[in-house]
Amino acid sequence: MTSSFSSLFSRPAWAGILACAAVLALLPILNLSFPAGHALHVSGYTVALVGKFMCYAMAALALDLVWGYTGILSLGHGVFFALGGYAHGMYLMRAIGHDGVYQSNLPDFMVFLDWKSYPWYWSFTDHFGFAMLLVVLAPGLLAFAFGFFAFRSRIKGVYFSIITQAMTFAFMLLFFRNNTGFGGNNGFTDFKRILGFTITAPATKAVLYLITLAALLGALLLCRWIVTSKLGRVLQAVRDSESRLMFIGYNPLWFKLFVWTLSAVLCGIAGALYVPQVGIINPSEMSPGNSIEMVIWAAVGGRGTLLGPIIGAFSVNGLKSWFTAAFPDLWLYALGAIFILVTLFLPQGILGLVDRFRKSKETA
């Protein structure tokens, strides 16, 4: 294990990461510095869209940690993403104060449903620090409890994938209910402020964007540090031959549980950053389809590479933004075709294609 950040990536990789980070960081600055109509102006829509993509990239990175390096295919990471979003959304809803339609201490949806007070699990969510703790605890505790029983029972492979999909579907149905206190099918929306700042102000949006960029880079460095350490080698041994690892004296349970819980927490943080930038969180974020899309992002970019899923999240969602505007009814067919083509012709994803091209030039 090395303590030097410079050794986590090769020099060309570091150059590419820093160049991309600099370009991304420049977007909100251009948005604030130049008026609309100026050649260098970047629209607020573009800033919000790229901010959303960075949240998706962080979720894909979290998934790659368990799938690409530990061999645990999750089809339920959408629930962790949404739980982080709901935890932050609870604070944002309480921060509305009396500015809602009904000018009540309670959120509008609670007034409409004739709630008289907050349920007990909303306690202390008016404090930002507690809400941020909840962002970590809600997905983390769920992942720990779920993973403990699943891994202890040695559930793996397609069976594990199926029960993770069942988990996210069950939570989606639960959150769709009006009597759970999470807004039903409408979820949380119409946020007004965060930490006293107007949430729709360009400067606030820029700060949220830059925090998201910093969180994505921090998550990338953390994951890279883990996979290049002795712990990372054990995780890859779990992926490649768990029975052999047990034979030489390791107990895979705690290694799998650690990486599974960490992945869920990172996904929850991504969801918490997503909500104030997009302006809404509802149960549809927990749909099994969203979790499957995360798998496609990782596969398209190149699983087991960390950088690949980030590239895949940006590529697929960029294509989705264009495709749903041009051919709104055909996107799901296109997404399925992308996954099939990548599986057949690019099993190592976009990064694998780049690596193959680089090696062919070196041997030429």
C-alpha positions as a printed NumPy array, in Angstrom:
array([[  0.   ,   0.   ,   0.   ],
       [  1.348,   3.381,  -0.895],
       [  0.638,   6.718,   0.725],
       [  1.427,   8.755,  -2.353],
       [ -1.53 ,   9.979,  -4.409],
       [  0.738,  10.338,  -7.424],
       [  1.199,   6.568,  -7.587],
       [ -2.532,   5.83 ,  -7.743],
       [ -2.637,   6.498, -11.489],
       [ -0.102,   6.653, -14.296],
       [  1.089,  10.079, -15.442],
       [ -1.079,  10.072, -18.6  ],
       [ -4.109,   9.081, -16.506],
       [ -3.417,  11.867, -14.001],
       [ -3.049,  14.35 , -16.854],
       [ -6.386,  13.281, -18.311],
       [ -8.161,  13.383, -14.938],
       [ -6.84 ,  16.84 , -14.06 ],
       [ -7.614,  18.195, -17.544],
       [-11.199,  16.908, -17.398],
       [-11.62 ,  18.253, -13.853],
       [-10.365,  21.673, -14.941],
       [-12.793,  21.783, -17.879],
       [-15.691,  20.707, -15.676],
       [-14.783,  23.275, -12.996],
       [-14.713,  25.996, -15.656],
       [-18.366,  25.559, -16.669],
       [-20.052,  27.267, -13.671],
       [-17.405,  30.003, -13.75 ],
       [-18.276,  30.772, -17.366],
       [-21.954,  30.698, -16.431],
       [-21.461,  33.352, -13.74 ],
       [-18.82 ,  35.464, -15.508],
       [-20.477,  36.092, -18.862],
       [-24.024,  37.235, -19.658],
       [-26.423,  35.2  , -21.764],
       [-25.702,  35.655, -25.446],
       [-21.955,  35.999, -24.939],
       [-19.83 ,  33.523, -26.876],
       [-18.241,  32.198, -23.668],
       [-21.448,  31.968, -21.665],
       [-22.481,  28.482, -20.481],
       [-26.189,  28.188, -19.781],
       [-27.583,  27.295, -16.379],
       [-29.273,  24.302, -17.998],
       [-25.905,  22.939, -19.124],
       [-24.398,  23.41 , -15.662],
       [-27.347,  21.602, -14.041],
       [-27.202,  18.808, -16.634],
       [-23.465,  18.181, -16.168],
       [-23.947,  18.337, -12.39 ],
       [-26.571,  15.605, -12.697],
       [-24.224,  13.533, -14.853],
       [-21.51 ,  13.801, -12.179],
       [-23.939,  12.415,  -9.594],
       [-24.7  ,   9.515, -11.926],
       [-20.965,   9.009, -12.48 ],
       [-20.402,   8.751,  -8.726],
       [-23.158,   6.135,  -8.483],
       [-21.592,   4.167, -11.365],
       [-18.2  ,   4.387,  -9.642],
       [-19.736,   3.01 ,  -6.43 ],
       [-21.288,   0.13 ,  -8.367],
       [-17.984,  -0.666, -10.067],
       [-16.334,  -1.079,  -6.676],
       [-18.591,  -4.04 ,  -5.859],
       [-19.196,  -5.423,  -9.355],
       [-15.957,  -4.784, -11.196],
       [-13.568,  -5.533,  -8.32 ],
       [-15.51 ,  -7.873,  -6.022],
       [-17.739,  -9.659,  -8.522],
       [-20.991,  -8.691,  -6.758],
       [-23.547,  -7.666,  -9.367],
       [-26.153,  -5.427,  -7.736],
       [-29.41 ,  -4.608,  -9.468],
       [-30.597,  -2.554,  -6.517],
       [-28.198,   0.357,  -6.125],
       [-31.005,   2.71 ,  -7.085],
       [-32.471,   2.328,  -3.594],
       [-29.243,   3.579,  -1.97 ],
       [-29.109,   6.519,  -4.371],
       [-32.721,   7.416,  -3.583],
       [-32.357,   7.009,   0.195],
       [-29.493,   9.503,   0.199],
       [-31.654,  11.835,  -1.856],
       [-34.638,  11.475,   0.459],
       [-32.481,  12.074,   3.554],
       [-31.259,  15.367,   2.093],
       [-34.722,  16.131,   0.743],
       [-36.195,  15.962,   4.254],
       [-33.92 ,  18.823,   5.318],
       [-34.708,  20.793,   2.156],
       [-38.453,  20.363,   2.717],
       [-38.189,  21.626,   6.279],
       [-36.064,  24.553,   5.095],
       [-39.044,  25.775,   3.027],
       [-40.587,  27.053,   6.27 ],
       [-43.78 ,  29.034,   5.709],
       [-43.067,  29.659,   2.022],
       [-45.207,  26.736,   0.869],
       [-48.666,  27.023,  -0.68 ],
       [-50.393,  26.456,   2.671],
       [-47.9  ,  28.604,   4.645],
       [-47.647,  25.894,   7.294],
       [-44.778,  24.501,   9.357],
       [-45.488,  21.193,   7.632],
       [-44.667,  20.484,   3.977],
       [-47.546,  21.055,   1.585],
       [-48.083,  17.348,   0.94 ],
       [-48.538,  16.687,   4.667],
       [-51.064,  19.518,   4.981],
       [-52.943,  18.208,   1.943],
       [-53.078,  14.706,   3.476],
       [-54.26 ,  16.169,   6.808],
       [-51.143,  15.337,   8.808],
       [-51.088,  17.199,  12.126],
       [-47.401,  16.85 ,  12.936],
       [-44.184,  15.374,  11.629],
       [-43.739,  11.606,  12.077],
       [-40.997,  10.582,  14.531],
       [-38.495,   9.707,  11.787],
       [-38.499,  13.339,  10.655],
       [-37.045,  14.37 ,  14.035],
       [-33.969,  16.621,  13.88 ],
       [-34.062,  16.739,  10.07 ],
       [-34.301,  20.526,  10.276],
       [-30.593,  20.449,  11.197],
       [-28.296,  20.24 ,   8.185],
       [-25.616,  18.276,  10.042],
       [-28.088,  15.619,  11.157],
       [-29.493,  15.363,   7.638],
       [-25.991,  14.783,   6.259],
       [-25.449,  12.085,   8.896],
       [-28.709,  10.515,   7.77 ],
       [-27.484,  10.608,   4.155],
       [-24.708,   8.23 ,   5.213],
       [-26.604,   6.164,   7.786],
       [-29.799,   5.436,   5.823],
       [-28.164,   3.628,   2.858],
       [-25.253,   2.385,   4.989],
       [-27.358,   0.64 ,   7.64 ],
       [-29.708,  -0.851,   5.053],
       [-26.758,  -2.166,   3.04 ],
       [-25.052,  -3.547,   6.16 ],
       [-28.157,  -5.384,   7.369],
       [-29.077,  -6.685,   3.915],
       [-25.507,  -7.663,   3.084],
       [-24.86 ,  -9.378,   6.408],
       [-27.722, -11.822,   6.021],
       [-27.181, -12.312,   2.289],
       [-23.417, -12.866,   2.472],
       [-23.634, -14.979,   5.621],
       [-26.07 , -17.218,   3.761],
       [-23.56 , -17.333,   0.884],
       [-26.065, -16.013,  -1.618],
       [-24.151, -15.031,  -4.729],
       [-24.319, -14.725,  -8.481],
       [-27.658, -14.285, -10.207],
       [-29.559, -15.101,  -7.004],
       [-27.988, -12.137,  -5.218],
       [-28.742,  -9.884,  -8.187],
       [-32.395, -10.936,  -8.154],
       [-32.91 , -10.252,  -4.453],
       [-31.272,  -6.818,  -4.754],
       [-33.728,  -6.036,  -7.528],
       [-36.573,  -7.282,  -5.341],
       [-35.32 ,  -5.042,  -2.519],
       [-35.365,  -1.86 ,  -4.588],
       [-38.774,  -2.731,  -6.031],
       [-40.179,  -3.276,  -2.522],
       [-38.837,   0.078,  -1.34 ],
       [-40.253,   1.793,  -4.418],
       [-43.723,   0.413,  -3.649],
       [-43.371,   1.47 ,  -0.015],
       [-42.397,   5.044,  -0.877],
       [-45.249,   5.329,  -3.37 ],
       [-47.691,   5.073,  -0.45 ],
       [-49.006,   8.398,   0.847],
       [-49.112,   7.257,   4.47 ],
       [-45.352,   6.742,   4.741],
       [-44.671,  10.473,   5.084],
       [-42.426,  10.813,   2.036],
       [-44.777,  12.541,  -0.381],
       [-46.121,   9.471,  -2.168],
       [-45.685,   9.38 ,  -5.939],
       [-44.853,  13.115,  -6.055],
       [-42.003,  12.829,  -3.572],
       [-40.238,  16.023,  -2.524],
       [-39.985,  19.117,  -4.706],
       [-40.336,  22.915,  -4.761],
       [-37.245,  23.445,  -2.598],
       [-36.559,  27.047,  -1.62 ],
       [-33.226,  27.289,   0.175],
       [-30.229,  25.395,   1.51 ],
       [-28.304,  26.668,   4.543],
       [-30.154,  29.963,   4.134],
       [-29.148,  30.46 ,   0.484],
       [-31.715,  30.538,  -2.317],
       [-31.392,  27.147,  -3.965],
       [-32.222,  28.391,  -7.472],
       [-29.677,  31.247,  -7.404],
       [-26.893,  30.781, -10.007],
       [-24.197,  31.183,  -7.339],
       [-25.788,  28.463,  -5.168],
       [-26.071,  26.181,  -8.172],
       [-22.394,  26.793,  -8.963],
       [-21.323,  25.906,  -5.41 ],
       [-23.421,  22.719,  -5.451],
       [-21.884,  21.822,  -8.807],
       [-18.316,  22.323,  -7.547],
       [-19.02 ,  20.327,  -4.383],
       [-20.31 ,  17.511,  -6.584],
       [-17.149,  17.641,  -8.695],
       [-14.989,  17.54 ,  -5.558],
       [-17.017,  14.608,  -4.187],
       [-16.629,  12.683,  -7.449],
       [-12.859,  13.208,  -7.47 ],
       [-12.64 ,  12.293,  -3.782],
       [-14.655,   9.106,  -4.338],
       [-12.445,   8.188,  -7.306],
       [ -9.262,   8.611,  -5.249],
       [-10.717,   6.663,  -2.323],
       [-11.824,   3.778,  -4.529],
       [ -8.495,   3.738,  -6.371],
       [ -6.604,   3.724,  -3.071],
       [ -8.685,   0.759,  -1.896],
       [ -8.323,  -1.349,  -5.049],
       [ -4.538,  -0.827,  -5.22 ],
       [ -4.051,  -1.774,  -1.553],
       [ -3.793,  -5.216,   0.056],
       [ -7.51 ,  -4.952,   0.777],
       [ -8.124,  -4.449,  -2.926],
       [ -6.179,  -7.599,  -3.761],
       [ -8.327,  -9.576,  -1.324],
       [-11.484,  -8.131,  -2.918],
       [-10.28 ,  -9.188,  -6.346],
       [ -9.526, -12.639,  -4.952],
       [-13.153, -12.798,  -3.765],
       [-14.18 , -11.999,  -7.339],
       [-11.86 , -14.5  ,  -8.99 ],
       [-12.008, -17.46 ,  -6.609],
       [-13.853, -17.063,  -3.33 ],
       [-13.564, -20.752,  -2.422],
       [ -9.775, -20.68 ,  -2.807],
       [ -9.623, -17.558,  -0.627],
       [-11.561, -19.377,   2.094],
       [ -9.234, -22.367,   1.775],
       [ -6.172, -20.259,   2.654],
       [ -7.861, -18.889,   5.776],
       [ -9.745, -15.717,   4.826],
       [-13.377, -15.087,   5.751],
       [-14.881, -13.309,   2.721],
       [-17.972, -12.192,   4.676],
       [-16.436,  -9.1  ,   6.256],
       [-14.548,  -8.042,   3.149],
       [-17.701,  -8.272,   1.035],
       [-19.751,  -6.556,   3.704],
       [-17.263,  -3.677,   3.962],
       [-17.11 ,  -2.954,   0.237],
       [-20.869,  -3.439,  -0.173],
       [-21.646,  -0.96 ,   2.61 ],
       [-19.069,   1.558,   1.384],
       [-20.51 ,   1.346,  -2.122],
       [-24.015,   2.008,  -0.765],
       [-22.792,   5.041,   1.214],
       [-21.083,   6.517,  -1.851],
       [-24.277,   5.969,  -3.826],
       [-26.284,   7.693,  -1.091],
       [-23.948,  10.704,  -1.153],
       [-24.406,  10.878,  -4.932],
       [-28.181,  10.91 ,  -4.419],
       [-27.912,  13.657,  -1.806],
       [-25.934,  15.827,  -4.24 ],
       [-28.398,  15.053,  -7.028],
       [-31.532,  16.308,  -5.266],
       [-30.769,  20.038,  -4.806],
       [-29.426,  20.319,  -8.354],
       [-32.339,  18.569, -10.041],
       [-34.963,  19.934,  -7.659],
       [-36.959,  16.755,  -7.053],
       [-36.764,  13.272,  -5.567],
       [-39.543,  10.705,  -5.909],
       [-39.941,   6.91 ,  -5.741],
       [-39.259,   6.484,  -9.457],
       [-35.554,   6.848,  -8.602],
       [-35.877,   3.453,  -6.892],
       [-37.288,   1.699,  -9.945],
       [-35.375,  -1.452, -10.96 ],
       [-34.82 ,   0.133, -14.37 ],
       [-32.666,   2.864, -12.836],
       [-30.447,   0.293, -11.124],
       [-30.083,  -1.614, -14.382],
       [-29.051,   1.614, -16.116],
       [-26.213,   1.977, -13.584],
       [-24.98 ,  -1.475, -14.614],
       [-25.09 ,  -0.399, -18.268],
       [-23.047,   2.747, -17.481],
       [-20.355,   0.604, -15.866],
       [-20.389,  -1.939, -18.698],
       [-20.226,   0.678, -21.453],
       [-17.292,   2.493, -19.862],
       [-15.468,  -0.651, -18.8  ],
       [-16.082,  -2.36 , -15.481],
       [-13.201,  -3.002, -13.142],
       [-11.45 ,   0.224, -14.156],
       [-13.116,   2.937, -11.98 ],
       [-12.552,   5.549, -14.689],
       [-14.584,   3.519, -17.173],
       [-17.924,   3.752, -15.332],
       [-17.483,   7.526, -15.012],
       [-16.945,   7.752, -18.761],
       [-19.873,   5.4  , -19.328],
       [-22.219,   7.459, -17.141],
       [-21.379,  10.647, -19.048],
       [-21.559,   8.931, -22.454],
       [-24.834,   7.071, -21.973],
       [-26.628,   9.944, -20.245],
       [-25.373,  12.442, -22.817],
       [-26.746,  10.198, -25.531],
       [-29.988,   9.798, -23.56 ],
       [-30.462,  13.574, -23.33 ],
       [-30.192,  13.889, -27.104],
       [-32.093,  10.71 , -27.952],
       [-35.09 ,  11.364, -25.708],
       [-35.491,  14.793, -27.298],
       [-35.193,  13.503, -30.88 ],
       [-36.868,  10.079, -30.503],
       [-38.611,  10.005, -27.1  ],
       [-40.363,   6.661, -27.644],
       [-37.285,   4.751, -28.771],
       [-34.773,   5.342, -25.981],
       [-35.335,   2.045, -24.143],
       [-34.808,   0.133, -27.387],
       [-31.625,   2.09 , -28.024],
       [-30.399,   1.436, -24.476],
       [-31.   ,  -2.292, -24.856],
       [-29.185,  -2.284, -28.195],
       [-26.217,  -0.445, -26.639],
       [-25.921,  -3.05 , -23.879],
       [-26.115,  -5.964, -26.323],
       [-23.547,  -4.43 , -28.687],
       [-21.141,  -3.618, -25.87 ],
       [-21.481,  -7.132, -24.441],
       [-20.809,  -8.742, -27.816],
       [-18.176,  -6.47 , -29.331],
       [-16.758,  -4.361, -26.462],
       [-16.691,  -6.63 , -23.398],
       [-14.1  ,  -4.344, -21.799],
       [-16.028,  -1.182, -22.654],
       [-14.773,   2.15 , -23.97 ],
       [-11.581,   2.074, -21.896],
       [-10.824,  -1.416, -23.17 ],
       [-11.128,  -0.145, -26.75 ],
       [ -8.788,   2.76 , -25.968],
       [ -6.284,   0.404, -24.355],
       [ -6.437,  -1.947, -27.326],
       [ -5.809,   0.965, -29.72 ],
       [ -2.863,   2.169, -27.616],
       [ -1.274,  -1.283, -27.565],
       [ -1.721,  -1.684, -31.331],
       [  0.148,   1.605, -31.876],
       [  2.978,   0.489, -29.576],
       [  3.423,  -2.783, -31.477],
       [  3.152,  -1.168, -34.908]])
